[in-house]
Amino acid sequence: MAKKKVVSSKTHTQAQLNDYANQHNPNNKAYKARMANAKAKKKKKLSELAFYSELVPTEPMYYSNPYDFD
């Protein structure tokens, strides 16, 4: 069985525990904001990858010795 990620009350304050609980509760606006941020970050990363993929040549480049053409 997989171990669930938990936050200990021995190492965190009550405010930190509440923040963690709010960010992992689907009915809370903090959870929805976290998911929206993750989605926007993923979308930005995909658009950056698409931009850089246009710069990379699709055909392999073969290099030769410059002295071969003399």
Backbone hydrogen bonds, N-H to C=O, Kabsch-Sander energy under -0.5 kcal/mol:
donor,donor_aa,acceptor,acceptor_aa,energy
6,V,4,K,-0.5
11,T,8,S,-0.7
12,H,8,S,-0.9
17,L,13,T,-2.1
18,N,14,Q,-2.3
19,D,15,A,-2.3
20,Y,16,Q,-2.2
21,A,17,L,-2.3
22,N,18,N,-2.6
23,Q,19,D,-2.1
24,H,20,Y,-0.7
24,H,21,A,-0.7
25,N,22,N,-1.0
28,N,25,N,-2.1
31,Y,22,N,-0.6
32,K,28,N,-1.7
33,A,29,K,-2.3
34,R,30,A,-2.1
35,M,31,Y,-2.4
36,A,32,K,-2.2
37,N,33,A,-2.3
38,A,34,R,-2.1
39,K,35,M,-2.4
40,A,36,A,-2.3
41,K,37,N,-2.4
42,K,38,A,-2.2
43,K,39,K,-2.3
44,K,40,A,-2.4
45,K,41,K,-2.2
46,L,42,K,-2.3
47,S,43,K,-2.1
48,E,44,K,-2.1
49,L,45,K,-2.1
50,A,46,L,-2.1
51,F,47,S,-1.9
52,Y,48,E,-2.3
53,S,49,L,-2.0
54,E,50,A,-1.0
54,E,51,F,-0.6
55,L,51,F,-0.6
55,L,52,Y,-0.6
56,V,52,Y,-1.0
62,Y,60,P,-0.6
63,Y,61,M,-0.6
68,D,65,N,-1.7
69,F,66,P,-0.8
70,D,67,Y,-1.1
